[in-house]
Amino acid sequence: MRQSGRASSRTSLWTSLQRGDVVTVLQKGVQCHKGTIDERSEDGHVIWVTDGIGDRRLFHIEDDYDLLIAVNVYAH
């Protein structure tokens, strides 16, 4: 079975996540959780995100979540 372009780009994004990355989790365009990546499955299909007060939630790629990843910009 061949993945659609959207599915393969989502998988690529989720597999690239590293512990400590700051993400915003969206479902149908609405923010549902924000925090740091605590852990990621090896295949990138499952992530655990911990928010600022320690609430740790599991997200599965097939549940149609979108992610926004915060980019650290350092001024030199």
N, C-alpha and C positions, 0 to 999 in steps of 0.2 A: 504494500500500500504506500503510495507516495504522499508526502505531506504537502499541504498548501503552502504558499509563500508566507502567509501570516503565521501559520503554525511553526514552520521551520525557523522564522526570525524570532518568534517568542521563545522557542527551545534554545536557540543560540544565546539570547539575552539571559535567560534563567541559568544556563550552564556557566555563563561568564561571571556570575555573582560570587563575591568573596565575603567571608566573615568580616563584619564591620561596615560593609557598604550601607549607606543610608538610602532607604526606598520608601516610596509612597505606593500603597496598594490601592488600585481602583477596580471597581466592579460596575460595569455599564456606565463608565465615566464619572462615578461618584467615589470620593475617597472613603475607604473603609478601615484603613489602618496605616500607620506610619511609624517607622522605626529602623532598627539596624538588623542586618542579616546576622542571625545567630548561628545558623547551620543550613547546609544545602545537601540534598541527596546527591550521590555521585552522578546520576543521570540528569540532574537539574530539574526533575519534575516536581520536587517537593522542597519548599523553603520554610524556615522558621524565622519569624520576625518578632523582635522584642522592642516594645515602645519605651518611652521615657520613664514610665512608672513601673516597668518590669512585666507588663502583660505580654506573654509570649504566645503567638498564634501560628498555626500551621496553614500553609496555602499550597494547593495542588494546581499545577499548570493547566490541567484539563477542566478546572472549574471556571475557566474564562476570565481570569484576573489579568489586568494590565499593570505594569510597573513603571514608575518614574524613578530614575536613579539620580540622586543628588551628585553633582560634580563638584569636587573640591577645587577651588581656584585660589592659588596663592599669589599674592602681589610681591614682586621682588624689587 
